[in-house]
């Protein structure tokens, strides 16, 4: 019996340990209220009966399950989704570790330790319970599982459209993860025609869908601003504040809140560039300088470490194609400053970009990328006699929080 139990544990030890770390992290973030914020909760109450644009897909799914969900029901639903995502992520990461060559198994374990801890990856899915980011992450993971299958890879462009209709920020958050993975396959495989078609189609669908929801989305609304307020004001037995509904209405109906100083007429008469300028001014008008500076310092340190890996990979290959792909891996973090000028949720932009960095590194482990393997061996050799230094770096990374960060 003990031998059988030991075999079972040995077969799932990585997955079990990873899930336990992620679960403890989530519970500590959720304690003591385990609730979804009022503003976030509204995204589970809007649906396609109100229009046909972005941010309505998940609310439409919820409506199929419960037409009038209470705050408690939404919180429970979001916690179930979170638990499933963490479990599924633990299973995938565990399989990645098992795929790693024996020469770099230790490096794979260290990479995993950094990937599942700290403030830039899974922590924010629980810290900001209910945010639509987790749904975009789900789409990205499904796409990652499809990209190297000769049948399922044709679903990837469809998944891109789904991602955009979950949230219009999909192109700048989780699309780069699997988009760059497909690009890697284009430059690393001999038979690359199908991968090239998937990559081009995915980019085209993502760009077209994003532009459509941003420019035409508000025009699909089937209810007025007043009807929108009336519908949401007492949904699920809870009275929602005007502030939350006004912010949802801004994205859905293109009507900015009164406190921004921008009127609906100004928005309607503006071109794309003018609209962007107005959005930037509103976004940067009231930000926490201490929070932003501390977040940028922490985030830049993590990104610098990721860049060091990709630069080393570039040096370890003579292939111009692979050098280009590694460069694209590096440049994918430019979604962070792009996001920061249009939305104040700075931590979320860092989260998606840094998750992408870790996930691409794990993808390199699965594909047995030789330059990456050589880089990992060199890193292992560098830290061979610096275990204490590595432990200190990890402790600082895993426990650091930017000043002013709250759920």
N, C-alpha and C positions, 0 to 999 in steps of 0.2 A: 504493500500500500504506500509506504513512504517513498519507495522508488518510483512508483507511478506518479505520485504527487510532485516529486522532484522533477520528473520529466515534463509534466504539465507546466510547472513554474518556469522551467528552463526555456520552454518554447514560447512563453509570453512575458518573460521577465522585463524586456525592454518596454513593451507596450504598457504593462502594468505600472511600472515605475514612472513612466512619462505621464500616464493618465493621473496617477496619484499626485504628482507635482502640480499638474494643471488644475486638478480639482481643488486642492488646498489653496492654490492661488486664487481661484474663482470664489470660493467660499469666503476667504478673508476679505476680498473686495466687496462682496455682496452683503456681508454681515454689517449691521443687524437687521436691515429692513427688507432685503431681497425684493426690491420693487423696481419698477420702470418709471422714469421721470415723466411728468405730465407732457412736456413737449414731444418727447420720443414716442410716448404712448399714442399720440395722435396719428402717427404713421401707420398704425394698425387699425385705424378707423376710417381711413379714406380708401376708396375703391373705384373700379372702372365704371360704376354707375354715375360718377361725377365727372369723368373725362377719360381720355385715352392717352395719357402721357406718363412720364417717369414718376417714381415714388408711389404709385398706386398698386403695383403688382402684389406686394406682400399683404396689403390691406384687403385686396380682393381674395387672396388665399384664406386669410383669417375669416372673411365674411362667409366663405363656404363652410367653415368649421363652426362658427358662432356669429350670427348676424348682429348681435348686440353684446359684445364682450365687455365685461367689467374690468376695472384696473387689476384686480386680483387674477382674473383669468389671463389677461395679457402677460402679466408677470410670470405666471406659471408656464405659459406657452413659450415665452422667451427663455426661461431657464431650461426647459426641455430641449429647445434648439441648441442652446449653449452646451448642454451636457453631451448631446449627440455629436456636435462639432468637435468638442475636446476629445471625446472617445475616438472618433474617426481619425482625427489628427494624430492621436497617440499611436493608433494602429499603423498609419502610413509612415510616421517617423520611425517606429520600431522596425518596419520592413526595410526602410532606408539603411538603418544601422546594420541590419543583417546582410544587405547587399554590398556594403563597403568591403573592399579588399582587406585582408588580414593585416597588411603592412600599415594601413591607415585607420584601423578600427578604433584605436585610442583617440585619434583626431576626430573621428566621426562622433564619438561619445562627448567630447568637449564641445564640438559644434552644436550638438543637440542640447547640451546643458545651457549654452548661451541662447539658443533659439526658443526654449520654452520658459525662460525666466526673464526678469527685467521688465521695464515699463513700455517697451516698444513693440511687443509682439502679442501674445495671447492675453495678456493682462487686461487690455482695453476692451475686449469683448465682454468681460464681466464688470469692469469698472464703469463702463457706459452700456449697461445691459439694455438690449432692445434696439440699439442703433442699427441702421440698415447695413452697416459695414460687414457684419457677420454673414449676411446673405450674399453680398458680393464675393466674400471670401469663399463661400460654399461653391459658387459658380466657378471661381478660379480653380479650386481643387478638383472639381468634376472635370473641367477642361484639361487640367494637367494629367488626369488619368486617361483621357481620351486621345491626346495628341500623338502618341506613338502606336496607336492601333489603326490598322489600315481601313477598318470599317468605321469605328467610332470617331476618328479625327474629323470626319465630315460634319459632325455635330457641333464642332467648335465655333464656326461663325454664328450658328443659331444661339449658342450659349452667350456669345457676345451681345446679341440683341437683348436677350433676357437680362443680362447684367446691367445694361443701360436702362432698361425699363424698371429695374429694381431701384436704381439711383443714377442720376445723370452724371455723377462723379466717377462712374466705373472706369472710364477711359484713363483717368489719372490716378486710380488707386490699384485695382487688381488685374486690369487687363495686361499691364506690362509683365506680370508674372508668367502667364502662359504664352503671351505673345513673344516674349524673348526666348522662351523654351522652344517654341516652334522655329524661331529664327536660328537657334543653335542647331536644330535638326537639319535645316536647310543647308548649312555650311559644313556639317560634319558627316552627312550620309552620302553615299554614292548615288543612290536613286532618290533624287530630291524634288522631282517635279510635283508630286502630290503635296509634299510639305510646303512647297513654294505657293501652290494654289491656296492651301489652307491659310497660310500666313497673309497673303494678299487679300483674300476674301474676309478674313477676320478683321484686319485693319480697316477695310472699306466699310464693312457692316458697322463697326464700332464708331467710326467717324460719322457716317451717314445718320445712324440712329441718335448719336449725341447731338449733332446739329439740329436734327428734326425736333427732338424734345425741347431743346433750348429756344428754338425760333418759333416753332409751330405748336408746341405742346399746350400752351395756355389757350390757344384757339379751339382746342377740342373740348373745353369745359362745357358741361351740360347744365350747370347750375350757376346762379349769380353769386356775388360776394355775400349778399345778405342771406341767401339760402344756405350757403356753405356754413356760415356762422350758426344759423338755426339748427342745421343738421348735427353739428358737432358739439353744440353747447352743453347738452345733457346726455351725451352718449354713454351707454353702459351704466347708467345710474350715478355718473360722476359729473360735477359741474366744472367745465374747463374754463380757464382764464382767457381773456381776449388776447393777451400777449402771445400765448402759444398758437392760437388759431390764426392770428395775423401773420406769424412767421410761416406757417404751413401754406397760407393763402398766397404769400409772396412767391413761393416756388411753384404753386399749382396754378394760380390765376394771374400771376405776373403783376400783382398789386402790392407795392411795398408798404410796410408798416408806417404809420404816421410819424413815429419818432425818428425816422431816418432823414426827414426833410426832403424826400423825393416823392413826387406825386405820380399817380398812374399815367397822367398825361405826359409827363417828362419821359417815362419809360416807353410809352407807346410811340412817341415821336423821335426816339433815339435810334441811331444805327448800332451795329454790333460793337464797334469800338467805343462809342459813347456809353453804351450800356455797361461795358466792362469797366470803364473809368468810374462810373457811378458806383458800381459794386465794390471796387477797390477802395474808394473813398469811405464808403459806409463801413467796410470791413476793418479798415485800419484806424478808424476814428476813435475807438475805445478798446484798446488792447492793454493787457497787463505787461509792462516792460520787464519786470523781474521774472515773471513766468516765461516770457518769450526768450529772454537772454539765457536763462538757465536751461531751458529745453533745447535751444540751439547748441549750447556748449556740449551737453550730454549727447545729443543726437549727432553732432559733427564728429565726436570722438568715435562713435560706433561706425559711422559711415567711413571714416578714415581707415578703420581696421578692415572694413569690407573692400575698400578700394585697394589697399595694400595687397590683398589676396588676388584680385583681378589683375593688377599690374604685374605681379609675380607670374601669374598664368600667361600673360602676354609675353613675358621674357622667356618662358619655358616652351614656347612653340615657334616654329618657323612659318606656320600657316597664316597667311594674311587674312583669310576668312575667319579663322578662330580669333585672331587678334581683334578683328572688327566686332565680333560677337561679345568678347570680354569688355571691349570699350562700351558697347551698348548696355551691358550689365551695369557698368559704372554710371553711365549717364542716366539710367532709369531713375536715380534718386532726385533728378531735377524736377520730378513731380512734386517734391516737397515745397520749394519756393513758389512753384506755380499755384499750388493749392493754398498756400499761406496768404496770397494776395487776394483771394476771392472768398475765403471762408475762415472763420476764427478758430475752428477746431484743429489747431495746429498739431496736437498729439496724434490725431487720426491720420494726418498726412504722413507723419513720421512712421506710424505703425505700418501702413500699407507698403511704404517704400522699403522698410527694413525687413518686414516679413518676406518681401520679394527677394531681397538679398540672401536671406537664409535659405529660402526655398530653392533658389537657383543653385546655391552651393550643394544642397542635398540632391538636386537633379543631376549635378555633375558626378556625385557619388554613384548614383544609380546607373548613369550612362557610361561609367568607367572612363571618364575623360582623362586622358593621359597627362596633359599639362596641369590640370587641377590636382591629380594624384601626386605628381612630382612636387607641386607647391605645398600640399599637405605634409609630405615627407620632410620638406625643408623646414616648415614651421615646427613640426615635431622635433626635429633635430635642434632647432634654436631653443626650444623650451625644455629640452631634455634635462638640463641641469638647473632649470629655473622654475621648478614646481611651485615654490613659495610665491614667486612673482605672479605666476598664472593664477594661483588661488586668490591672491589679493585683487587682481584685476577682475576676476569673476565675482567676488564678494561685492566690490564697488558697483559693478555693472548690475548685479542682481538686486541690489537694495536701493540704488540711487533713485530719487524722484525729483523732478523739477520743482522749484519753489512755487507754491500756490496751486499745485495740481489737486483737483477734487473731482469726485464723481459727478 
